[in-house]
Amino acid sequence: MANVIDGFSSEVSPVFVVIGYGNPDKGDDAIGQKVVAQLQGLKTPNLEAYSVKQLTPELSSKLARASVAIFVDACKLTNTDTVQVKPLDARGTETTGSALPGFGHSCSPCSLLALTQSVYGHFPKAWWVEVPACDFTMGHPLSDLAEQGVDQALRTIASLISSAS
């Protein structure tokens, strides 16, 4: 996988931002953070990887610098055991505790992109990588399904980066 990501030139390459999110103490909810930890270990030029418990408005400044953004999260998918990739657009939605998109306690990826568009006048091309998960129990390790999903997510992200380079 490192060969795929390392295959682009830093002179002409866009900046890629990967944001993995979820609670690292709740079993499979740690998927996003596990994916980011592995990406950070690669030390790939033009790749910024952030691990957070939840998406917050402060991330919009990082998205404003990006050409491409990839959000990674655990998802309880009932009809598949494969990683799902969804293209994202900047559509704000109300968040708990706020009547303004992206200004609540946490944001959805689309709300965060909408906030970035509103504040900075643009937003990056973006995808949501949903990784299959089944166990969100406090204190549990990743399930076998989640472990397989992390590997699949890394390959998917490498492919997205390669196709956007």
N, C-alpha and C positions, 0 to 999 in steps of 0.2 A: 504494500500500500504506500509506503514512503516514496517509492520510485514514481508513482503516479502524481503525488502531490509535489514532489521536488522537481518535476519535469517542466515547470514554467520559469521563464526568465524574470528576474526582479525588475528589469528595466521597463518592461511593457506590461507587467502583470497588474491586474486590479488588486485592491485590498479585500481580503476575505475576512469576515467576522463570523465566528461560530459561537453561539451562546447556548450552553447546555444548562438546563435548569431543572430543579426538583429538590426534594428534601433528602439529603444523604443518609438520614437516620431511618427512613421508611422503606426498607427493602428495595424493590424495583424502581421506586421513585428516584433513586440515585443514578439512573441510567445516563441522563444528560451530563451530570458532573463526571461520571466515569469516562464517557466519550471525550469530553474536553481534556481531562487529565492525560489521556493517551495522545491527543493531538498536541498538547503543550510539550510533551516529551520529544516530539519530532523536530522542534525548533525550525519550522518551515518559514522561509521568508514570505512576507506579505500575508501571513495568516495570524490573525489575532483570535485567541480562543478564551472565552470567559465562562467561568463556572459560578452560577448564582442559585440561590434557593427559589427565587421568583423573579419574574420580569418586572422591572420598575422604570419609571420615567427617566431616571438618570442614565439608562443605557442608550437613550436616543443620541447622545453626543458621540458615542462609539459607532452607532449605525450611520451617522451623518458622514463619517470618514470612509465608509465602506462602499465598495462597488457591488459586492455580493454579501448577503447575510444568510446564515443558516441557523435555524432554531432547532434544538434537539431536546425532546422530552419523552418521558415514559407515557404510554397510552394503553389503557385496557381495551385492546382490540378483540372483539368477540368472534370475528369470522376469519381471522388470518393470524399467522405467526411470522409474517414477514414485515419488514420495515416499510412504512408508507411515506411517500414524499408528496407534499402538496405545495404548489406555487402559492405565494402570498401577495396580497395587495394592501395598500394603505387604506383600511376602513376602520374608523374609530367606532368603538362601542362603549356604552357606559360601563364603568367598573364599580364594584361595591364601594360605597362611601363617597361617591363623586358623581356629579352630573356632567362632568367634562371628560371626554375620552382620554384615557391614559393618565389621569391624575388621581386615581384611587390608590389603594394599598398595593395593588399589583395590576399588571396589564396583560392583555393577550398579545401575541405577536403582531396581529393586524393593527391593534390599537397603538402599539409602540411604533410601528411604521407610520401610522397616521400622525402621531405626535412628531416624529422626525420630519415628515413632510411639512407640517404646520410651522415648526420652529426653524428649520434649516432650508426649506424650499425644495427639498428633494428627499428621496429615500432609495435605498439600494434594492436591486433585484433580490428577491428573498424566497426561501423555501422553508417549509416546516417538515422536519424529519421526525416522524412518530415511530417510536420503537415499542414493539409489543412487550407488555408487562402483565403480570398476574398477581403478584404479592406485594402489597403496600403496608405490611405489618411493621410497626415500630420495632427497630432492633434486628430485623431479619436481614440476612445477606441477599445479594441478587439471586433470583431464581435461575434455573438452567435456561429457561426461555429468555430471560433478560440478558444473560451472559452471551447467548447466541446473537441476540439483538444488538448488543454493543459492537460485536465484530461486524455484523452486517451493516450497521450504521456507519462505521468507519469506512467500509468499502463504498457505501453510497455517497458519503461526503467526498471521498477522493474522486469519485466519478463526477459529481456536481462541480467540483473545483476544476477538474481537468476539462470538462466541457465548456466552462465559462472563461477559461484562460485564453 
